[in-house]
């Protein structure tokens, strides 16, 4: 039986939070909705402007879900965000989702210009599947 095609996702994350991942402080990526990412799948990180590039990715672990207050109480030490911006982010939401970052890797960044030109890339507003051509390129960087 043929193996299923690997899935890779992409999400936009502000550089300040990617920096917290680099430092090992941010071990859970937060979302307001179920990201639909399975444990073991890879997530390419598009660093928002002014950085505007993909130069890192993480392998997802489990996705946790809870009400925002309980989520903060349980995980605040590994979220890489201060309390006030955290609760502002989840204001009006009944659930908080967090993707465990199992492995974080960096590589030579692909600028937004290069991504647009070579891969018809558009910065994601949410979590999106990476198109096959870009996925193959990124997998080459991740699995060197």
C-alpha positions, 0 to 999 in steps of 0.5 A, spaced: 500 500 500 502 506 498 504 511 503 499 517 504 502 524 501 505 528 507 502 534 509 505 540 511 501 547 514 503 554 514 501 559 519 503 567 520 506 568 526 509 575 529 517 575 529 517 576 537 513 570 538 518 566 533 524 569 537 521 566 543 520 559 540 528 560 538 529 561 545 526 555 547 521 559 551 515 558 547 513 551 547 506 552 545 503 556 539 496 559 540 490 559 536 483 561 537 480 556 533 482 548 532 488 548 527 486 541 524 494 539 525 495 532 527 501 530 531 507 529 527 505 534 521 510 540 520 508 547 520 512 552 516 512 559 519 511 565 515 514 571 520 510 577 519 512 583 516 517 587 517 521 580 517 516 577 511 519 570 510 519 563 512 526 561 515 523 556 520 518 550 522 516 546 527 513 539 528 507 539 531 505 535 537 498 534 541 493 540 540 490 542 547 484 545 548 481 549 554 477 555 556 482 561 556 482 562 563 484 554 565 489 554 559 493 560 562 493 557 569 495 550 566 501 553 561 503 560 562 510 558 563 511 555 556 506 560 552 512 565 550 506 571 551 505 576 557 498 575 561 495 581 558 496 580 551 494 573 552 487 575 554 486 580 549 488 575 544 482 570 547 477 576 549 470 573 547 472 566 545 470 560 549 476 556 547 483 556 547 487 552 542 495 550 543 499 546 538 505 543 542 512 544 539 515 538 539 521 540 534 523 547 532 528 548 526 531 554 522 534 554 515 536 560 510 530 564 510 525 564 503 523 572 503 516 574 501 519 576 494 522 569 493 516 565 495 511 569 491 515 569 485 517 562 485 511 559 489 505 563 488 505 564 495 500 568 499 502 570 506 496 566 510 491 569 514 490 562 518 493 555 517 493 553 510 496 547 507 503 548 503 502 547 496 506 541 493 512 545 490 514 549 496 512 543 501 518 539 497 523 545 497 521 546 505 522 539 506 529 539 503 531 544 508 528 541 514 530 534 513 537 536 511 
